[in-house]
Amino acid sequence: MEALLRWAAELGVSDSPSSTSSSSSCLGHSLVVADFPDAGGRGFAAARDLRRGELVLRVPRAALLTSDRVMADDPEIASCIAARHPRLSSVQRLIVCLLAEVGKGKSSSWYLYLSQLPSYYTVLATFNDFEIEALQVDDAIWIAQKSLSAIRSEWEDATPLMQGLKFKPKLLIFKTWLWAFATVSSRTLHVAWDDAGCLCPVGDLFNYAAPDDDISSEEENREEVTKCQQKNEMLEEVKFGRSSERLSDGGYEDSEAYCLYARKCYTKGEQVLLGYGTYTNLELLEHYGFLLAENPNEKTYIQLDLDLYSVGTWPTDSLYIHPSGNPSFALLCLLRLWMTPANHRKAFSHQIYSGSMLSVENELEIMKWLGSKCVETLQKLPTTVESDESLLSFLQKLQNSTNWRVDVDQSSLGEEFGVFLRFHGLDLNYTESHLPVRLLRSLERWELAVRWRCTYKRTLVKCIFHCKRLIHELSLQQNQ
């Protein structure tokens, strides 16, 4: 890491607004590398108190690993792509360029950066069949399978190019391509000139924060109420050239550098986070390989009756349940319309689209249906929230165990762990006290799958309680 920071400083990477850094490190003025075991692992801590919107890191274009930079330095790659493989996507080109640099070893301009990259990832595409099935929910399983299939197809398309460039055999295998894909998926930052983005040395050490994790519920509600007013104010600012607060954590700027800013005020020693965008937990798992215990952008979907979709025009992805258990605005409106007799829907559509309750009877029917649907969804899944929570504790214990056999013998989950071992070609007679690295990595992915499905089920349970509470309140109101 020290060598990387010295290399970055030589290229002009700096955490100082003056764009200067010592020869020994590009950090120390605003940021320091630190470990956060319970919050993302290695990341950045504030070297001092930071103000919101303050520049905390500047990475010049010379340090960015991009397709155009690699191809400019290696014309053979550029000519081979242009002549024989022009239809490769921007992501495929960046992956090929990344692997080309990896193949150069110490002669690569980015060797010190590449040597610091993780040796493995936990993005959804790296899950094996056992881990995918552990997601349990059909939609999540389908997304995982589709992701892996798409990546394999892209690898097959790009293999002739890599063979033509005489890549080493170990760089041609699918496992290596999957590693490179996960690197690009989880670490690139947006740039305007390339849809694949750029790999940003030092800049990719920031851990993730949900875009609105520092907004309270009260502020969030007030923001929703005044949305139109705020939109008008923003338009006025553009029209009259008034300065407005930065709306992004950073980006590539006219100074020909990637500039990253403090998303809020930080005190010295506090972890400095970066908002990559708005993602659900499944999307975070798919693209970045982690989950948030509390994700304000989480959306839980349930299977709706087919005739529901023909009633309204709301997008499918707007029909979900919030982490609190409340149905989304669109889902609630759709259910109100669906529960209205067909010959009355046109007359009441304006009231429904405004978000108003039609009647106590209509609302009662909605809550009864939604609560029953959540119960039905949970009953179709093979395990309960309680059993998942027990399994999570067991998996976490195993990953830190000095003697896995003792932990298994003391647990009621030995049979389930036996299925896991058999999938990997072992059984409960395996004699080593420490599990091999490949099993520990699989345990990590298995835990992520169980954590995701557990969060999914908890939301449905909250929705059931939400529906029961409203049914009770509406019934009292009806009887008054």
N, C-alpha and C positions, 0 to 999 in steps of 0.2 A: 504493500500500500504506500509506503514512504517513497519508493522508487516511482510509482505511478504519479504521486502528487508532485514530485520534482519534475518529471517529464511534462506533466500538464502545465506547470509554472513556466517552463521553457517555451511552451507554445502560446503563452499569454492567458491561460485560464486563471481567473482570479475571483476571490470573494470580496474584493475591495472595490468601492465605486470608482476609485481612481485608476482601475484596471492595472494596478501594479501588484506584484507579489514577490516574496522573497525567493531566492534561488533554491531554497530547500523545500518549499511547499507552496501550493497555490491557495492554501487555506490558512485560517488563524485569525483573520480580521472579523469575519461574520460567522463562519461555520467551523466545526471540528468533526471528524469522523468519530462516531460512538456506537456502542452496542445497546440495543433495546430488545432484550430477550422476549418480552411479552408484547411488543408492539412493532413487529416487522423485522427484528434482527438488526443487522448493520445499517446505519443511516447517519443523518446529520443532527448534531446538537448545536444550539446557538452558542457562539463563542462570547457573545455579549447580549444585552437586551436589544431586540430588533423591533422596529416599527412596521406596522402594516404597510405594504406597498414598497418597502425598501429593497433595493437591489442587493441580493445576497450571493449571486454567482453569475459570472460572465464567461462563456465558453466560445472563443472565436472559431470561425469557420474552418480554420486550419486544423483544429483538433477534432472536428466532427467526422465520423466514419459514414460516408454516403456513397451511393452507387457511382455518381458522377466523379467523385474524387478518386475512387479506386480505379475506375476506367480511364481517367486522365493519366494516372500513374502507370497503368498497365494497358496500353493500346490493344494488346492481343485480345483481352476480354471484350473490349468495346467493339472491335471489328468482328469478332466471332458472333457476338449477340446481334449486331446489325445485319450481318450477312446471312446467318443461318437460323437465328432464333429471335426474330423481331417481335414475336407474339407473346413472349414471356411477360408476366405481370411485373409491376414495379417491385413487389415483395420478393418474387422469385429472383429478380436481378440482384436485389440487395443481399439475399441469402447466398447467392453464388459469389458475390464480391466478398462477403464476410468469410466464407469458407476458403476463398482464394488467399485472403490475408492470414487465416489460421494456418494454411498449408505452407506459408513462407517462414513460419517460425520466428526466430529472433531477427530475421531480416525485414520483417513487416514494420511499417511506420507505427503501427498501433500495438506492437507486441506487448508492451507493459500493460496496456488496457485489456487486451484479449486474455492475458494470463490471469487477470483478476475476475473474469466472468465466472459465474457459477458452473460447476461441472454437470449439474442436472437441474431440471425444472419440474414444477408440479402443475403446469397448465393442463387443462382438461384433455388435450390430445395425447398426453403422456400416460393416461390411465389405461391399465390393462382391462381385460374383460371382467375380472372379478371386481375391480374397483369401480368400473362403470355401472355394473349391476347393483353395487352398493348405494348408488344414488336413488334407486327404487322408483322415482317418479318418471313416467314414460317420456315426458317432454325433455327432461334433463338427460336421460339416457340417449334419446334421439339426437340431441345437440352434440353430445360427446362423440357418438358414432359418426355423425356427419362431419364433424371437425377433423377427426382422424382420417376419414376417407378422402376429404378434400386435400389434406396435406400430402397424403400418399400419392394422389393423382398429380399434384404439383411437382413432387419429387421425380416421378416418372417422366414428366415432360421436360424437366431440367437436366436429367441425367445425361442425355447425349451431349449437351453443352459442356458439362463437367468432364465427361470422358474426352471430348475434343480438346479441352484445355489441359489434359493429362494430370487431373487431380490424383492424389495418392489414393489407393484402394480404401483406406479407412474413412476418407472424406466422401466417398461415393455411396456408402451404405445409408439406408433409411434412418437408422438410429442417429447418425450424425446430422442428417438433414432436419430431423425432428428437433434436435438440440438447437440448431441454428434458427429454425422457425420460432422456437420458444424464446430465444434471445431477442429476435426482432419483434415478436409480439409483445413481450413484456417490458422491453427497455427502450424502444424507439420514441423519439419526440417528433412532433409535427413540424414540417417545413413546407413552404408553399410550392417549391419547385419539384417535389417528389412525393407521390402519394404514399410511398413506403416509409417516409420519415427518415430520421437520422439516428445513429447511435452516438450518444453524447457522453464521452468520458468524464467522470466525476459527477456530471449532472444527473446521471442515472442512479446515483446513490440515495436520492431522496425516497423516502417511503411515502405511501399513499394516504391521503385524507379525502373523505367524501366531500364534494364541493360545498355542501351546506351543513357540514357537521358542527359548525360553530354558530348556527342560527337556532334560536330557541323556538319552541312551538308557537309561542305568542307572536314572535316576530314573523314566523313563517305564515301564520294566519293573516297577519296584517299585510304582508307582502302580497298574498293572494287577493285580498280585498281591493288593494290599490294598484293592481296590475296594469289596468288601462291608464291610470294616471301616471304611473312610472314610465310606461311606454311613450306617452306623449312628452314627458319631460326629457327622455332620452333623445327623441326626435328633435326637440327644441335645441338641445345641446349641440347636436350635429349641425342643425340649421344655422345657429348663431356662433358656432365655433367655441362654445364654452368648454372649459376643461372638465372632464368627468373622471371618476375614480376608475382605476384599472380593473377590468372585468376578467382578467386572466392571470394565472400564476406565472406566466412567462411566454416567450416565443422568440423566434428569430427576427432580429430587428435591423434597421437600416445601418447600424454600426457594424454589420457583418459579423454578428456574434449572437449566440443563443443566450438570452438574458432571463434569469429566474428571480422572482420576487417573493418576499415574505407575504403569505396569504393572510396573516393576522399578526398581532403583536406577540412576540415570544420573549420569555425571560431567559437569562443565561442558564445553559444546561438543559433547557427544554428541547424536545425533538422538533425539528423544523420539517414540516410535511409539505407535500406537493399534491395538488388536485389534478389527476390525469383526465378527469371527465366524470360524467354521471353514469354509474354502472350498478346493476343489481349484483347480488352475490354470485349468481350463476355466471354472469358476464365477467366478473372479476376472476372467477375460477377459470373460465375459458381462456381469457387473454393474459392474465397475470399470475395465476396459480395460488391465490390466497382468498380468504373470506374476511369480512368484517363482522365482529360480534354484534355491533349495533350499526346497521347500515340504513341511513335515512332514505336512501333511494331504492330500497328493496321492494320488489313486487312479487306477490304470490298469485299464481294463476291456477284456476281449477277448470276442469272440463265442463263446459256449458252445453245445454241442449242445443241441437242444431237449429231449431226453429227460432231461437233467440237472436241469432245473427241476422235473420231476415227482417227483424222488427225495426232496428235502428241503423244508423250510419256511423256509429262510433268505431274507430280503429280497434282491431283485436287486442293490440298491446296496451290499450287504455282500460281494458276490462280486468281489473286485478284487485287484490286485497292488500291494504297497507300493513306494515309491520305491527301496527296497533290493533289489527283485527277489523278495522273499518273497511267497508267496500269503497273502491274508488268512486269519484263523482260520476264517471261515465257508466260504471257497472250499476250504480244505484239508479241512475236515470233509465238505463236500459231495462232493468227489472221492473221499475214503476210502469214503463210503457207496456212491457210484456204482460203484466198482470192486469192491464186495462182492457176491457172488451174491445175487440177489433173495430167495431162500429163507432167507438167513442175516442179512439186514439188520436184522430186528427184534431178533434175539438180540445183535447187536453194536452196536446204535444207542446204548446208554448209554455204552459205551466210546468210541465215535466222538464223541458230543456233549461228552464230558469233555475232548476234545482229545488223546487218546492214539493212538499209532500202533497199528494192528491187527497188522501183520506186516511183515517185510522185503519179502516178495513184493508185498503190497498197496501199500506205499510206493514200491517200484520202478516199478510200473505207473503210479502217479499222476505221478511225476516224468517218466517217459518221455512220457506223454500231454501234460502241461502244457508241457514243453520243446518238443515237436513242434508244439503249438498256437501257441506264440509264434513259432516259426520260420515256420509257415504264414502267420500274421498279417503278419509283416514282409515276406514274399515277395509278398504281395498289394498292398503299398503301392508306389507308383511310384518312390520314391527311397530311398536308404540313409541311415543316420545320418551316414556320412562325407560324402556329397554334400550333406546338409543343413547340416552344419557349415561346409563351404566356401561354401555359399550365404549363410549367416548373416554370415560375414566380409565377403563381397562386398557385401551389403545395408548393413551398418554403414559400410563404406567409402564407398559411394555417397551415403549421407545426410550425410556430412561432406566430400564432394568439392568441390573448386573447379573441376574440369573432368571431368564424368562421362564424356565420350567417351574420354579417356585411360585411365580406370579400366576401362571396358568393353573397350577394345581390348587391354588387358593381361590380361584375364580369359578363362577358358574358358567363362564363363557368359553370354557376349554373346547367344547365341541365345535363352536363357531370358529375358533382359532385353528382347530384341526382342519377345517375346510380350507382356510386360508393357506395353511402349510401344504396341503395336498395340491392345491392349485399351482404352487411353486415347486412341486416335485419332491416335497419332504413330508414327514409325518411327525406325530407326537413323540416318536422314538429318537428324534434328532438329539444327539448327545451334547453338542456344544452349548455352553452356558450363555454365550453371546450370539445373537442372531447375526447372520451375514449382512453386509451393507445393502445388498439388493432387496432384502426383506425389510430392513428398516426404512428404506425409501418407499417401499410399497405400503408399509404401515402408515407412513405419513400421508400418502394419497388416500388410503382407506379412511383414515381419520377425517380428512377434508370432505370426503363423500358423505360420511355419517354426520358431520357437523352441518353440511348443507341441508340434508334431508330432515335433520332435527329442527333446524330453523324454519323450514317449510311447514312442518307439522305444528310447531308452536304457534305459528301465525294462524293456522286453521283452527286450533283450539281457542285462540283469542277471539277469532271471528264467531265461533259458536257461543262463547260467553257474551259477546257483544249483541248477538241476535237474541239470546235469552233475556238479557237485561232490557232490551227495547221491547220485546214481546210482553214482558211483565209490566213495563211502564205504560205501553199502549193499551193493554188490557184494563189496567186501572182507570185510564182515561176514558175508555169506552164504556165502562160500567158506572161512571160518575153521572 
